[in-house]
Amino acid sequence: MSVKAFKLVSAVEREMLMGDKNYINIECIECCGKNLYIGTNDCFIYHFMLDEKVSTAGKITFAATKQLHKYLGLKKPVSELKAASALTRLLVLCDNTITLVNMINLEPVPTGARIKGAVAFALNENPVSGDPFCVEVCIISVKRRTIQMFMVFEDRVQIVKEVFTPEQPCAVAVDGYYLCLALTTQYIILNYNTGESQDLFPYCSDEKRPIVKRIGRQEFLLAAPGGLGMFATVDGISQRAPVHWSENVIGAALCFPYVVALDEEFITVHSMLDQQQKQTLPFKEGHILQDFEGKVIVATNKGVYILVPLPLEKQIQDLLASHRVEEALVLAKGARRNIPKEKFQVMYKRILQQAGFIQFAQLQFLEAKELFR
């Protein structure tokens, strides 16, 4: 049974990005507040401002205004972009080098500070240094079986640690001192401070693209064999049941209480509360799915779209209207962390009352009595 949890809304159409140049493809995206950055295969970065507009009927649209674009001077694609808003810096990975550029004018920092020899990188969203004017970056190095930790300041970079891994790493996410790594044949948790590691489960990176995503403090989401989305803590245990994805998931994102996944034909939405699939949206040729400060963005080679969540109260009312009382109550309880306490209590009482009347009308008197109570 489906729930309408998200609507897909176009944000940047191909003409705005490439005009009639068909050879231009989107390689990576980054979103920070209203700033949307796009890296392309012909070594350009584009900067757009995203404005959200709500019509009187409640329909949401996005207007993207191009600010500027910048050629990085290489014949290589821009592979990754990450914003460090506290430093007004954008970290740009291109041709195995991370360059620091100004978020506003896209000019490289005057000192020329850069990190060389990076295959991929991730920012530490739970930093250990305590310095607000520094971001911690973990890179998968071009050196075999090597991970490096850096501190990145406004105009300089400093290596902190180099760690060797039992196999070649191909994806990484960071939380505090913990690295969640996809190696060639398995996922592991590695504490880069102590060197201790914990095996999670086997996985063949030659057959499928691994997914490693930090979803909260000391917790990660991973693409496991058998089309499962597995949750793992830094202690190597799972505190939630897995979600059932398709076998060929390309990307995953979190928008509580939902896990969103992208494969070659669809965007699927699963609830973290009961692990059920709630929504399927047809979406062909997608190759990027990421969440940025609660905003879920999906992209093809030619365009960028935003998954706009419908208000949780509306979703709960839709479930009650379909007499799906259990699902409505599970979603209502899960909504507690997203809604102020007083407002939640008023809303929850009303939902219990509605659910009680539905059960009563279905002659389920004991269940109705509990809900009314």
C-alpha positions in Angstrom: 0.0 0.0 0.0 1.4 3.4 -0.9 1.7 6.7 0.9 2.3 9.9 -0.9 5.4 11.0 1.1 7.3 13.0 -1.6 6.7 15.0 -4.8 9.3 15.2 -7.4 9.9 18.9 -8.5 12.3 20.1 -11.2 15.0 22.5 -10.0 17.5 22.9 -12.8 16.6 22.1 -16.4 19.1 21.1 -19.0 18.9 24.4 -21.0 20.0 26.4 -18.0 23.1 24.3 -17.7 24.1 23.3 -21.2 22.0 25.1 -23.7 22.4 23.0 -26.9 25.7 21.4 -25.8 24.7 17.8 -25.6 28.1 16.5 -24.5 27.8 18.2 -21.1 26.9 15.8 -18.2 26.3 16.4 -14.5 28.9 14.5 -12.5 28.3 15.8 -8.9 26.2 18.2 -6.9 26.4 20.0 -3.6 23.7 22.1 -1.9 24.3 24.5 1.0 21.3 26.6 2.1 20.1 28.2 -1.1 23.4 27.6 -2.9 23.4 24.8 -5.4 26.7 23.8 -7.1 27.0 21.4 -10.0 30.3 19.8 -11.3 30.3 18.7 -14.9 32.3 16.3 -17.1 34.0 19.1 -19.0 35.6 20.5 -15.8 33.2 23.3 -15.0 31.5 24.3 -11.7 28.1 26.0 -12.0 26.6 28.0 -9.1 22.9 28.5 -8.8 20.7 30.2 -6.2 17.6 28.1 -5.4 14.4 29.9 -4.4 11.5 27.9 -3.1 8.1 29.2 -4.0 4.7 28.1 -2.5 1.5 28.9 -4.4 -1.8 29.8 -2.7 -2.9 26.2 -3.4 0.2 25.0 -1.5 2.1 23.8 -4.6 5.9 24.0 -4.2 8.1 25.0 -7.1 11.8 26.0 -7.4 13.3 28.8 -9.3 17.1 28.4 -10.0 19.0 31.6 -10.9 22.5 31.1 -12.3 25.1 33.1 -10.5 28.3 32.1 -12.4 30.3 29.2 -13.8 34.0 28.6 -13.7 36.3 26.4 -15.8 39.0 24.6 -13.7 41.4 24.4 -16.5 41.7 20.6 -16.9 40.3 18.1 -19.3 38.9 16.0 -16.5 35.5 15.7 -14.9 34.7 17.4 -11.5 34.2 14.2 -9.4 33.1 15.6 -6.0 32.0 18.9 -4.4 31.6 19.6 -0.7 30.8 22.9 0.9 32.4 24.1 4.1 30.1 27.0 4.8 31.9 28.1 8.1 35.0 28.7 5.9 33.0 30.0 2.8 35.0 27.3 0.9 34.0 24.7 -1.6 36.2 21.6 -1.7 36.5 20.4 -5.3 37.9 17.0 -6.3 39.2 16.9 -9.9 42.0 14.8 -11.4 42.9 13.3 -7.9 43.4 16.7 -6.4 41.2 18.5 -3.9 41.3 22.3 -4.5 39.8 24.9 -2.1 37.7 27.6 -3.9 35.7 30.5 -2.6 32.0 29.6 -2.4 30.9 33.0 -3.8 33.3 33.7 -6.7 34.6 30.2 -7.3 38.2 31.5 -7.3 40.9 29.2 -5.8 42.3 30.4 -2.5 45.4 32.6 -3.0 47.7 30.4 -1.1 47.0 27.6 -3.6 46.3 25.1 -0.7 45.3 21.7 -2.0 45.3 18.0 -1.2 46.9 15.8 -3.8 46.5 12.1 -4.4 42.8 11.8 -3.5 40.5 9.2 -5.1 37.4 10.2 -3.1 36.8 12.1 0.1 34.2 12.6 2.9 33.7 15.4 5.5 33.5 14.5 9.2 30.1 15.9 10.3 30.9 15.0 14.0 34.3 16.6 14.1 36.8 15.8 16.9 39.0 19.0 16.8 36.5 21.4 18.3 37.8 24.2 16.0 34.8 25.9 14.3 37.1 27.4 11.6 38.4 24.0 10.4 36.8 21.0 8.6 38.0 17.5 9.0 38.4 15.6 5.7 39.0 11.9 5.2 40.4 10.9 1.8 40.9 7.6 0.1 44.4 8.0 -1.1 45.9 7.0 -4.5 48.5 5.1 -2.4 47.2 1.5 -2.2 45.2 0.6 0.9 45.6 4.0 2.5 43.3 6.5 4.1 44.4 9.9 5.2 42.8 12.4 7.6 43.3 16.2 7.0 42.3 19.4 8.8 41.3 22.0 6.2 41.4 25.7 7.2 40.4 28.8 5.2 43.7 28.9 3.3 45.8 25.8 4.3 45.5 22.1 4.8 47.3 19.9 7.4 47.6 16.1 7.4 46.7 14.6 10.8 46.9 10.8 10.3 47.6 8.2 7.7 45.9 4.8 8.2 46.5 1.5 6.3 43.6 -0.8 5.5 43.5 -4.5 5.1 42.2 -4.2 1.5 41.7 -1.4 -1.0 39.0 1.1 0.2 36.4 2.2 -2.4 34.0 4.3 -0.3 34.1 6.0 3.1 31.9 7.9 5.6 33.2 9.5 8.9 31.8 10.0 12.3 34.1 11.3 15.0 37.1 9.0 15.1 35.2 6.2 13.3 35.5 5.5 9.6 32.9 3.2 8.0 34.7 1.7 4.9 33.7 -0.3 2.0 36.7 -2.4 1.1 37.1 -4.7 -1.9 35.2 -7.7 -0.3 33.7 -6.3 3.0 32.5 -3.4 5.0 34.4 -2.5 8.2 34.3 0.1 11.0 37.8 1.5 11.8 38.8 3.8 14.6 41.6 5.9 13.1 42.7 7.1 16.5 43.3 3.7 18.1 43.7 1.6 14.9 41.0 -0.9 16.1 38.8 -2.3 13.4 35.5 -4.3 13.4 34.3 -6.4 10.4 30.6 -5.8 9.5 29.7 -8.1 6.6 31.0 -9.3 3.3 30.3 -7.4 0.1 31.7 -7.6 -3.4 32.6 -4.2 -4.8 33.5 -5.6 -8.2 29.8 -6.6 -8.7 28.0 -3.7 -7.3 28.6 -0.1 -6.2 28.9 0.1 -2.4 26.9 2.6 -0.5 28.3 4.0 2.8 26.3 6.8 4.4 26.4 8.4 7.8 22.8 8.9 8.9 23.3 10.1 12.5 25.7 10.1 15.4 27.7 6.9 15.3 25.3 5.2 12.8 25.7 4.4 9.1 23.5 3.0 6.3 25.1 0.5 3.9 24.1 -1.4 0.7 24.3 -5.1 1.7 24.1 -8.2 -0.4 20.6 -9.4 -1.3 19.3 -5.9 -2.0 19.2 -5.0 1.7 19.8 -1.5 3.2 21.5 -2.3 6.5 22.0 0.0 9.4 25.2 -0.3 11.5 26.5 1.5 14.5 30.2 2.1 15.3 30.1 -0.9 17.6 29.3 -3.1 14.6 25.7 -3.8 15.6 22.4 -3.0 14.0 19.7 -1.3 16.1 17.1 -1.2 13.3 15.7 -3.9 11.0 17.0 -3.6 7.4 15.0 -2.2 4.5 14.5 -4.3 1.3 15.9 -2.5 -1.8 16.2 -3.6 -5.3 19.5 -5.4 -6.2 21.0 -2.5 -8.2 20.7 0.5 -5.9 22.8 3.5 -7.0 22.4 5.9 -4.2 20.6 6.4 -0.8 19.5 9.3 1.3 17.7 9.9 4.6 14.8 12.2 5.2 13.4 11.1 8.6 11.4 8.9 9.0 12.2 7.7 5.4 15.1 6.1 3.6 15.0 7.0 -0.1 16.9 4.8 -2.6 17.6 5.3 -6.3 18.0 2.5 -8.9 18.1 2.5 -12.7 14.3 3.0 -13.0 12.8 4.1 -9.8 13.1 6.1 -6.6 11.8 4.0 -3.7 10.8 5.3 -0.2 10.9 3.0 2.8 9.9 3.9 6.4 12.6 3.5 9.1 9.8 3.0 11.6 8.3 -0.2 10.1 10.7 -1.0 7.2 7.7 -1.1 4.7 8.0 0.4 1.2 5.7 3.4 1.1 6.2 5.0 -2.3 7.6 4.3 -5.7 8.4 7.1 -8.2 9.4 6.3 -11.8 12.7 8.0 -12.5 14.9 6.9 -15.4 18.6 7.7 -16.0 19.1 8.9 -12.5 22.7 8.6 -11.2 22.9 10.9 -8.1 20.7 10.8 -5.0 21.9 12.8 -1.9 20.4 14.6 1.0 21.6 18.1 2.1 20.4 19.5 5.4 17.1 17.6 5.0 16.7 18.4 1.3 16.8 15.4 -0.9 18.1 16.0 -4.4 18.2 13.6 -7.3 19.9 14.2 -10.7 20.2 12.7 -14.2 23.1 13.5 -16.5 21.2 16.5 -17.7 18.9 17.8 -14.9 18.4 18.3 -11.2 15.2 17.6 -9.2 14.2 18.0 -5.6 12.1 15.5 -3.6 9.7 17.6 -1.6 8.3 15.9 1.5 4.6 16.3 2.1 3.7 17.4 5.7 3.7 14.5 8.1 0.2 15.5 9.4 -1.1 15.2 5.8 0.5 11.8 5.4 -1.1 10.6 8.7 -4.5 11.9 7.7 -4.3 10.1 4.3 -3.5 6.8 6.1 -6.4 7.3 8.5 -8.7 8.0 5.5 -7.6 4.7 4.1 -8.3 3.0 7.5 -4.6 2.1 7.9 -4.7 2.8 11.6 -1.5 0.9 12.6 0.6 2.7 10.0 -0.9 6.0 10.9 0.0 5.5 14.6 3.5 4.3 13.9 4.1 7.4 11.7 2.5 9.7 14.3 4.9 8.4 17.0 7.8 8.7 14.7 6.9 12.3 13.9 7.6 13.3 17.6 11.2 14.3 16.9 10.1 16.6 14.0 7.3 18.5 15.8 7.5 20.8 18.9 6.3 19.0 22.1 3.1 20.9 22.8 2.0 20.8 19.2 2.8 17.1 19.0 0.7 16.3 22.1 -2.4 18.1 20.7 -1.9 16.4 17.3 -1.3 12.9 18.8 -4.5 13.1 21.0 -6.5 14.0 17.9 -5.0 11.2 15.9 -5.7 8.6 18.7 -9.3 9.8 18.8 -9.7 9.5 15.0 -8.1 6.1 15.0 -10.5 5.0 17.9 -13.5 6.0 15.9 -12.2 4.0 12.8 -11.7 0.9 15.0 -15.1 1.4 16.6 -16.8 1.6 13.2 -15.1 -1.7 12.3 -16.5 -3.3 15.5 -13.0 -3.6 17.0 -14.3 -2.5 20.3 -11.3 -3.5 22.5 -8.8 -1.7 20.2 -11.1 1.3 20.1 -11.4 1.4 23.9 -7.6 1.4 24.2 -7.2 4.3 21.7 -10.0 6.3 23.4 -8.4 5.7 26.8 
